[in-house]
Amino acid sequence: MTLSVLLVDDNPFFLRILNDFLSDQGEGGVKVLGTVVGGREALAQAERLRPEVIVVDLKMPDCPGLQLLPKLRTALPGTILIALSLLDPDEYREETLAAGADAFVSKVSLERDLIPAIQELAARGPRRGTTTREG
């Protein structure tokens, strides 16, 4: 089973790296439908593309992930939402999950944790309040 993924981050360079990483994971069962630079366009693209998974950076100047997550959760309740951040304090993780994310993955441990998080959530379906491995 291949899962469709939408990537949202304000850094085009990081989006390219993340897209390449996921595209190289043939065994990972993911297909990147698109990338969105910044949070403003993310909701419109998500509604148009209807991905099964959306990976959202939390620190975007135009529309922070903590504001975007509840909008995505409302618009696409069955979509798996994974929040990404370079910061990984516990209270930030809790705030992220409270905003509607199904999981939080630190960018520091992205290569190790993102694919397993996607696979785990896909196996059980989106459920708010779950966390992934520590980074």
C-alpha positions, 0 to 999 in steps of 0.5 A, a space after each residue: 500500500 502506497 500512502 500519498 503525502 503532502 509536505 509543508 515547510 517554509 524552506 524550499 531547500 528543506 522541502 527538496 531534501 525531504 521530498 528526495 528522502 521520501 522519494 528514495 524510500 521505495 520500500 517505505 510505501 509513500 508517494 509525495 503528491 506535492 510540496 507547499 512553501 509556507 502555510 498559507 497555501 497548504 490548506 487549499 492544496 491539501 483540500 485539492 490533493 486530498 493526501 492521506 498524510 500531511 507533514 507540516 513544519 511548525 515554524 513558518 512565518 506566514 502561518 505557523 503550524 500550530 495555527 494550520 494544524 487545527 484547520 487541516 484537522 477540521 477540513 480533512 479529519 481522516 488525514 494523518 497529520 505529522 508535525 515537524 520541528 527542529 525544536 523538541 521540548 516536551 511541552 512543545 510536543 504536547 502543544 502540537 498534539 493538542 493542536 491536532 497533530 497525530 504525531 511529532 517528529 523532530 527534524 534532528 531524527 527525521 531520517 530515523 523516525 519519519 517513515 516509521 511514524 507514517 507507517 505506524 499511523 497508517 496501520 492504525 489510522 489517525 488518532 490525535 494525541 499519539 507521539 513518536 520516538 524521541 529525537 
